[in-house]
Amino acid sequence: MLDGLRRIEELERRRAPADELLAELRKLVRDGEAWLRAEREPAAAAEALERCRVALEGDAARQEVTLLVR
């Protein structure tokens, strides 16, 4: 997951297209879901994953607005 976060940071630094960034964010959420399934005590992992989902939904909406403005 840390590699995914680094890729996302790199995409943001180079101002990658929104669809490329969103694809990486979605992959990160899928990785988080896999992590959640592997956890023995998943409550904290579930909360973290939900925060990621909420952030992704908010980011997707912001990206769509940005694309419309361009």
Backbone hydrogen bonds, N-H to C=O, Kabsch-Sander energy under -0.5 kcal/mol:
donor,donor_aa,acceptor,acceptor_aa,energy
5,L,1,M,-2.1
6,R,2,L,-2.2
7,R,3,D,-2.5
8,I,4,G,-2.3
9,E,5,L,-2.4
10,E,6,R,-2.4
11,L,7,R,-2.6
12,E,8,I,-2.4
13,R,9,E,-2.4
14,R,10,E,-2.2
15,R,12,E,-1.2
16,A,11,L,-2.7
20,E,17,P,-0.6
21,L,17,P,-1.9
22,L,18,A,-2.9
23,A,19,D,-1.8
24,E,20,E,-1.7
25,L,21,L,-2.3
26,R,22,L,-2.6
27,K,23,A,-2.0
28,L,24,E,-2.0
29,V,25,L,-2.0
30,R,26,R,-2.3
31,D,27,K,-2.6
32,G,28,L,-2.2
33,E,29,V,-2.3
34,A,30,R,-2.1
35,W,31,D,-2.3
36,L,32,G,-2.5
37,R,33,E,-2.0
38,A,34,A,-1.3
39,E,35,W,-1.1
39,E,36,L,-0.6
44,A,41,E,-0.5
46,A,42,P,-3.2
47,E,43,A,-2.0
48,A,44,A,-2.3
49,L,45,A,-2.6
50,E,46,A,-2.3
51,R,47,E,-2.1
52,C,48,A,-1.9
53,R,49,L,-2.5
54,V,50,E,-2.5
55,A,51,R,-2.4
56,L,52,C,-2.8
57,E,53,R,-2.6
58,G,54,V,-2.4
59,D,55,A,-2.8
60,A,56,L,-2.9
61,A,57,E,-1.9
62,R,58,G,-2.1
63,Q,59,D,-2.8
64,E,60,A,-2.3
65,V,61,A,-2.0
66,T,62,R,-2.5
67,L,63,Q,-2.7
68,L,64,E,-2.0
69,V,65,V,-2.0
70,R,66,T,-1.9
